[in-house]
Amino acid sequence: MIVGWFALVAQFFLAIDNRTAPVAEAAIRYMSYFTIEANGLATLGFTVLLVARRTAAGRWFSRQSVVTAITIYMVVVGLTYNIILRSLWMPKGLEWVVDELLHTVLPAGSVFYWLLYASAKKRLSWKTVPSWMLYPLFYCIYTMIRGGMTGWYPYPFLDADALGYPRVLMNIGGMIVFFFGVAALFVIIAKRIYQSGG
């Protein structure tokens, strides 16, 4: 939890310090990265579970389907960055520390938590998988709309100005398939752990 808040706050100050746009726009751009949104959701969830588990928010974040969805988003963040985006820049100093925390350490920690505390609560239903795809889909729609208005896209594979909309739509389709594949893997793992009695 502390690591998550440190990484998010540090990345925000780095984004403001290195901005190429006005502060308000830089803040919006910071919040427009799927990495930040997924890590923010995970960190908020862990915080609520630690300090307010018995509240309505605590009960929501403790639901197996919610924990699994957040973990899926974090896994996609880690895999996408380390497979596709890592080679695009070479961070140093604090930027490197924050980069590793957001894209490697925290996603791995989310998987570890899920395996220990959430995977075997009950059988995960295949019917839940489509609902997990809604957030990534809405994220892509938001990114396309805002990118079309401002000319700024958070990730190169979503840059419609550079790639064109047909290519970006293909990339989005591939992303949703990837999300679905990761989600299916989590359902399979959860079912096997549940059947084996945890």
Secondary structure as UniProt FT lines:
FT   HELIX           2..17
FT   HELIX           23..31
FT   HELIX           34..51
FT   TURN            53..54
FT   HELIX           56..61
FT   HELIX           64..80
FT   HELIX           81..85
FT   HELIX           86..88
FT   HELIX           94..100
FT   HELIX           101..105
FT   HELIX           106..113
FT   HELIX           114..118
FT   TURN            119..120
FT   HELIX           126..128
FT   HELIX           129..150
FT   HELIX           156..158
FT   HELIX           160..163
FT   HELIX           165..195
FT   TURN            196..197
//
